[in-house]
């Protein structure tokens, strides 16, 4: 499917992750009148008690990310916005999209999502008999760092990222007093998938900053291929994101993720 080494997640040995935001967007080919299924939605998502309905207008769905523009969904119908008590998980049902965002330490693994939220979303879509235009899965990894004296920020990236990913960055002057950020984007386009990999470094102050690894897979298969539901395709998308993530890290970073302690 995509040109990265295939990795078995179960055998990676990772006990932790660098994830800060996970986003799923389901683009619908047909309009969803969620009011017909609202009682079912609220029953399935009972652990999302913060409910709000927004009037007919444009729904802007953005995430709190340091790396710029995210996703915007336009809907001419009202939307149903559900959130967990702490607000770290949200699901929005509109006439054209279903959008889910998970941030912070609320993400406990993709397998659990498949058994819960993604299973419930799949149930609603199957019940409504709607056709799906495409699926998009996005994961943003942020790794905090501290700068020691006379250390160039760009050199910090070499402690986490694969040399093949950042080989050209080592030659860029990056004095911490003046350096703000360096972000690069790689795009791959295949007949059925688009893959975007954004990576780099953001300086928050003269003594600290964050490394960024943002991986986005956009599945653009025709709707007929989703007739059996979305779960199988979502598993494939998540596995491919993990393949890219695993490739992008060096051995030192992988050992950090194997440590049995919260990052």
ChimeraX attribute file (.defattr): number of C-alpha atoms within 10 A of each C-alpha:
attribute: neighborCount
match mode: 1-to-1
recipient: residues
	/A:1	9
	/A:2	14
	/A:3	9
	/A:4	15
	/A:5	11
	/A:6	14
	/A:7	16
	/A:8	11
	/A:9	12
	/A:10	7
	/A:11	7
	/A:12	12
	/A:13	14
	/A:14	15
	/A:15	14
	/A:16	16
	/A:17	19
	/A:18	18
	/A:19	19
	/A:20	18
	/A:21	23
	/A:22	22
	/A:23	21
	/A:24	21
	/A:25	20
	/A:26	21
	/A:27	20
	/A:28	20
	/A:29	16
	/A:30	15
	/A:31	15
	/A:32	21
	/A:33	16
	/A:34	20
	/A:35	13
	/A:36	10
	/A:37	15
	/A:38	14
	/A:39	11
	/A:40	16
	/A:41	19
	/A:42	14
	/A:43	12
	/A:44	17
	/A:45	18
	/A:46	12
	/A:47	12
	/A:48	19
	/A:49	13
	/A:50	14
	/A:51	14
	/A:52	12
	/A:53	12
	/A:54	13
	/A:55	12
	/A:56	11
	/A:57	12
	/A:58	15
	/A:59	18
	/A:60	12
	/A:61	14
	/A:62	14
	/A:63	17
	/A:64	11
	/A:65	12
	/A:66	10
	/A:67	17
	/A:68	8
	/A:69	10
	/A:70	13
	/A:71	11
	/A:72	12
	/A:73	17
	/A:74	14
	/A:75	17
	/A:76	13
	/A:77	19
	/A:78	19
	/A:79	25
	/A:80	20
	/A:81	18
	/A:82	24
	/A:83	21
	/A:84	17
	/A:85	12
	/A:86	10
	/A:87	15
	/A:88	15
	/A:89	19
	/A:90	20
	/A:91	23
	/A:92	20
	/A:93	23
	/A:94	25
	/A:95	21
	/A:96	22
	/A:97	24
	/A:98	21
	/A:99	21
	/A:100	23
	/A:101	22
	/A:102	22
	/A:103	19
	/A:104	12
	/A:105	12
	/A:106	14
	/A:107	18
	/A:108	12
	/A:109	9
	/A:110	15
	/A:111	11
	/A:112	12
	/A:113	13
	/A:114	17
	/A:115	11
	/A:116	13
	/A:117	15
	/A:118	19
	/A:119	16
	/A:120	18
	/A:121	24
	/A:122	16
	/A:123	17
	/A:124	18
	/A:125	20
	/A:126	16
	/A:127	11
	/A:128	16
	/A:129	12
	/A:130	17
	/A:131	21
	/A:132	24
	/A:133	20
	/A:134	21
	/A:135	23
	/A:136	20
	/A:137	20
	/A:138	22
	/A:139	23
	/A:140	21
	/A:141	18
	/A:142	22
	/A:143	17
	/A:144	15
	/A:145	18
	/A:146	15
	/A:147	16
	/A:148	12
	/A:149	7
	/A:150	8
	/A:151	14
	/A:152	18
	/A:153	31
	/A:154	24
	/A:155	16
	/A:156	18
	/A:157	24
	/A:158	19
	/A:159	14
	/A:160	18
	/A:161	26
	/A:162	18
	/A:163	16
	/A:164	11
	/A:165	18
	/A:166	17
	/A:167	11
	/A:168	9
	/A:169	17
	/A:170	16
	/A:171	9
	/A:172	12
	/A:173	13
	/A:174	18
	/A:175	14
	/A:176	22
	/A:177	11
	/A:178	11
	/A:179	18
	/A:180	16
	/A:181	17
	/A:182	17
	/A:183	13
	/A:184	14
	/A:185	12
	/A:186	11
	/A:187	11
	/A:188	12
	/A:189	11
	/A:190	11
	/A:191	9
	/A:192	12
	/A:193	18
	/A:194	16
	/A:195	22
	/A:196	17
	/A:197	20
	/A:198	16
	/A:199	25
	/A:200	22
	/A:201	25
	/A:202	23
	/A:203	22
	/A:204	16
	/A:205	14
	/A:206	16
	/A:207	15
	/A:208	15
	/A:209	22
	/A:210	21
	/A:211	25
	/A:212	25
	/A:213	27
	/A:214	22
	/A:215	23
	/A:216	24
	/A:217	22
	/A:218	19
	/A:219	22
	/A:220	17
	/A:221	15
	/A:222	13
	/A:223	14
	/A:224	10
	/A:225	13
	/A:226	19
	/A:227	12
	/A:228	11
	/A:229	17
	/A:230	21
	/A:231	16
	/A:232	11
	/A:233	15
	/A:234	19
	/A:235	14
	/A:236	13
	/A:237	22
	/A:238	17
	/A:239	17
	/A:240	23
	/A:241	23
	/A:242	19
	/A:243	19
	/A:244	20
	/A:245	19
	/A:246	21
	/A:247	18
	/A:248	20
	/A:249	20
	/A:250	17
	/A:251	13
	/A:252	13
	/A:253	17
	/A:254	18
	/A:255	12
	/A:256	17
	/A:257	18
	/A:258	14
	/A:259	13
	/A:260	11
	/A:261	9
	/A:262	9
	/A:263	12
